[in-house]
């Protein structure tokens, strides 16, 4: 079983870093314009996203088209 790479509101950040919003489909058809970017320290809670279908993902692993 692998590590969790997508996070929802209220979950805690596993590591410090910059996280961005990603869409539920993560394809070029579900382009996100101006996704939110946040900086969290380990253990801080993820805030609410702009849309209930979005999740947070660490920036270097996120594919935002």
Helices and strands as residue ranges (DSSP letters): E 6-7, E 17-22, G 28-30, E 37-40, E 55-58, G 59-61
